[in-house]
Every structure is written in C-alpha cells, then in structure tokens.
Amino acid sequence: PDFVVIPGGNLGNVSAVGNGFLQMRELGLTDRVPRIVCAQTEQANPLYRSYQEGFAGLMPMTAGRTLATAIQIGNPVSFDKAVKVLKETNGIVEQASEAELAQAAVTVDRFGFFNDPQTAVALAAAMKLSRSGVISNSSRVAVISTAHGLKFIDFKVRFHQNPPVEVDGDVNAVLRALNGRLPA
C-alpha cells in the first residue's frame, strides 16, 4: 500500500507495523515502504500535538472521555519508537473528533463492516486525508482494524438509538431537528 493507517493509543502498533515494513525493505523483500499514518482521537492526542510541533517531544496529557476507549491514552509508552518510525516513513499523524469517528463507523457499516471505535478513528483520519488531497484517489490505502465491533456493542447501539442530525445553520432548523429529541 501507499499508506497504512493505524489507530494510536500506546503507539505499539504504529511502531511495530512501521518497523515490519522497514525490515522488509532491509531484507530486500520490497523496494518501497508505505507512509505510516497514526490516527488519534482529539480527546487523547499527545502524538498529534507533538507532530504539529515537528515532533518537539512528548507532552503527556490527561486523556478526555472518548468513544475510542482502547486508545484513550495520554502518556503513550511507545512514543519514541512511534516517532522514529514516522520519521523514517515520512509518516503523518491525524486526529478525529468524536463526531468524525462515529460518522466514519456508520459510513463503513453501510458496506457490511462492523468496526470498533478505534478503527473508526483510523477510518475518519483516512477520510480526512483523502478529502484534503494528502491521500490521492489513486493511492492504495490499508486501514488497520484492531478489533471487531461486537467487542464495543454499546458504541453501536448508542449511536443508532440517537444518531447525530445534520441541519442548516439557522436556529429554526436546529429547533425543528431537536423537536422530539428533548425530554418533555
């Protein structure tokens, strides 16, 4: 693939997958290495913040609540290893909001997938990078799925019981959309 997108919490998968491709190149099994993309949730994004500052270093954070509970990590143990791999693969770090990860999960569910929220973060990041042109339409992209949606069934049920609503930017449209959703 041209890009491999991986959900990132403790960042072990990012460093392991990237190192695997680098070792394959060293062994002569491939002549090129894909760009590794680490996808983090906005609620737990210390690598993304560091990436924005040119990998200035790890600034641990208190992770906020996120649907992607398995990557809700503010002080990743494999930070240095992940940075090394990202630098060696001309990698990218992207983040996804809670709304973006939920929408990404629903979008791929329409095609028969049933991903977990961590994989939805990676899907949302891939979609954002595609929309921005960083990932071109002709690129081959692999998104690493770290679990099945059945392990996170509450995430799926909650979303489908009360899905987000898109409305026009005027107050009356918002009030119409909320009608029936507000408690009496």
C-alpha positions in Angstrom: 0.0 0.0 0.0 0.9 3.7 -0.3 -0.4 4.4 3.2 -1.1 2.3 6.2 -3.4 4.0 8.7 -3.2 2.7 12.3 -5.2 3.8 15.4 -2.8 5.1 18.0 -3.1 4.9 21.8 0.1 3.5 23.4 1.6 3.5 19.9 2.9 0.0 19.9 1.1 -1.0 16.8 2.4 2.1 15.0 6.0 1.3 15.8 5.5 -2.5 15.1 3.8 -2.2 11.7 6.2 0.5 10.6 9.3 -1.5 11.7 7.9 -4.5 9.9 7.9 -2.6 6.6 11.3 -1.2 7.2 12.7 -4.6 8.0 11.1 -6.0 4.8 12.9 -3.3 2.8 16.2 -4.1 4.6 15.8 -7.8 3.7 15.1 -6.9 0.1 11.6 -8.2 0.2 10.3 -4.8 -1.0 11.9 -1.7 -2.5 9.5 0.7 -1.0 7.8 1.4 2.3 4.3 2.9 2.8 3.8 6.1 4.7 2.6 5.2 8.1 -0.3 7.2 9.4 -1.1 7.3 13.1 -4.7 8.2 13.9 -5.6 9.6 17.3 -8.8 10.8 18.8 -9.0 14.5 19.7 -9.6 13.5 23.3 -6.2 11.6 23.6 -3.8 13.1 21.1 -0.3 13.6 22.5 1.4 12.3 19.4 -0.7 14.5 17.1 0.2 17.6 19.3 3.8 16.7 19.1 3.6 16.1 15.3 2.1 19.6 14.9 5.2 21.0 16.6 7.7 19.0 14.5 7.9 16.1 17.0 9.2 18.5 19.7 8.7 15.8 22.3 6.1 14.1 24.4 3.9 16.4 26.4 1.7 13.9 28.4 -1.9 14.9 28.8 -4.9 13.7 30.7 -6.9 11.9 28.2 -10.5 13.0 27.9 -13.5 10.8 27.5 -13.8 9.2 24.1 -15.8 6.6 22.4 -12.5 5.0 21.4 -11.8 3.8 24.9 -8.9 1.5 23.9 -6.8 4.4 22.7 -7.8 6.8 25.4 -4.2 7.2 26.5 -2.5 10.5 27.3 1.0 9.2 28.0 1.9 6.5 25.4 4.7 4.2 26.4 5.9 3.7 22.8 6.0 7.4 21.9 9.8 7.4 21.0 9.5 4.3 18.9 6.5 5.6 17.0 8.2 8.9 16.3 11.2 7.1 14.9 9.1 5.0 12.6 7.0 8.0 11.5 10.2 10.0 10.6 11.6 7.0 8.7 8.5 6.5 6.7 7.6 10.2 6.1 4.6 9.4 8.3 1.6 11.5 9.2 -0.4 11.9 12.4 -4.1 12.9 12.1 -6.8 13.2 14.6 -10.5 12.6 14.6 -13.3 14.2 16.6 -16.0 12.1 18.3 -18.5 13.1 15.6 -16.0 12.2 12.9 -15.2 8.8 14.3 -18.9 8.0 14.8 -19.7 9.1 11.3 -16.9 7.0 9.8 -18.1 3.9 11.6 -21.7 4.4 10.3 -20.4 5.1 6.8 -18.5 1.8 6.5 -21.3 -0.1 8.3 -23.3 0.6 5.2 -20.9 -1.6 3.3 -21.0 -4.5 5.7 -18.2 -3.6 8.1 -18.8 -3.6 11.8 -15.8 -1.9 13.1 -14.8 -0.9 16.6 -14.5 2.8 17.6 -10.7 2.7 17.5 -10.8 1.5 13.9 -13.3 4.3 13.2 -10.7 6.8 14.3 -8.4 5.4 11.7 -11.1 5.4 9.1 -12.0 9.0 9.9 -8.4 10.1 9.6 -8.0 8.3 6.2 -11.2 10.1 5.0 -9.9 13.5 6.2 -6.5 12.9 4.5 -8.3 11.9 1.3 -10.6 14.9 1.3 -7.6 17.2 1.8 -5.7 15.6 -1.1 -2.9 14.3 1.1 -4.0 10.8 0.1 -4.8 10.9 -3.6 -7.7 9.0 -5.2 -5.2 6.7 -6.9 -3.4 5.8 -3.6 -3.6 2.3 -2.2 -4.6 2.6 1.5 -4.7 -0.1 4.2 -6.6 0.8 7.4 -5.7 -1.5 10.3 -8.7 -2.8 12.2 -7.8 -3.5 15.8 -11.0 -5.2 17.0 -14.5 -6.2 15.9 -17.5 -4.0 16.6 -19.0 -6.7 18.7 -16.4 -6.0 21.4 -17.9 -2.5 21.6 -21.5 -3.1 21.0 -22.6 -0.3 23.4 -20.9 2.2 20.9 -23.0 0.8 18.0 -26.3 0.7 20.0 -25.9 4.2 21.4 -25.2 5.7 18.0 -28.1 4.1 16.3 -30.5 4.9 19.1 -29.7 8.6 18.9 -27.8 9.3 15.7 -26.5 12.8 15.0 -28.6 15.1 12.9 -27.2 17.5 10.3 -29.2 20.7 9.9 -29.0 24.0 8.2 -27.2 26.8 10.1 -30.3 28.6 11.3 -32.0 28.5 14.7 -35.4 27.3 13.4 -33.8 24.3 11.6 -32.0 23.3 14.8 -35.2 23.6 16.8 -37.1 21.5 14.3 -34.4 18.8 14.4 -34.4 18.8 18.2 -38.2 18.6 18.4 -39.0 15.1 19.7 -35.4 14.6 21.0 -35.8 16.8 24.0 -37.3 15.4 27.2 -40.8 16.7 28.0 
